[in-house]
Amino acid sequence: MTTAQTTAKEASLTPTLEAYGEFQQAYDHYNKTLFAGSLPACLITLHRESQRVYGYFSHNRFVRLTDGRTATDEIAMNPIHFSGRSVEDVLSTLVHEMVHLWQAHHGKPSRAAYHNKEWAAKMKAVGLQPTDTGEEGGKETGQKMTHYILANGAFAKATAALKNEGFTLSWADAAIFSGVAKSKTKAKTSSSNRVKYTCPDCQSNAWGKASLKLICGDCEQPMIGEELNEDGEEAQAA
């Protein structure tokens, strides 16, 4: 995309339409190229409750007000990390969560937040290698998982095609530039090393040691800790 085209785009869109439109464009592109168009529409949100979370998926998180029955899934993306990671890495989080969405509709998810063999196989099929360490050789299944991009894999090729069309990300949380994110993280960690845990569904909070793995009793969702990470997307997702 040329400078003139970028300027024209910025002038024609509000920040809301621009930011959310980019993720909808990416979602539609990956749905077509990586999932054969099999994924239903979902509601993509920007969520920055936990600064160490890259993104998460929540099944049937929203309901249409007009009928009280029509539900849709949520894929949340954390804008704090948009400027600190490459476009490819940010979009890999989106696809990581799309794999969770695929499994919710076409597969057999395990217990809350557990990444099973079916999930791992689909991740590899779309060009993302699951790993519990973020590095080669890590476990492919488990409660806390992240991933890395496979060179010349389906995701890498689909993302190259998307970027060749002029795709970019236009907005990120200002905290990443001002140092606010760092100061907030420091402020939320007490001298006793207690960590705040939040349910991604009902937003209930709990506090405890950083080593705890808490599940919300009402929503049966894994609670996200400030010192955790990627899925909830576990520390690179969930």
Secondary structure by P-SEA (a helix, b strand, c coil): ccaaaaaaaaaaccaaaaaaaaaaaaaaaaaaccccccccbbbbbbbccccccccccccccccccccccbbbbbbbbbccccccccaaaaaaaaaaaaaaaaaaccccccccccccaaaaaaaaaacbbbbcccccccccccccbbbbbccccaaaaaaaaaaaacccccccccccccaaaaaaaaaaccccbbbbbbccccbbbbbbcccccccccccccbbbbccccccccccccc
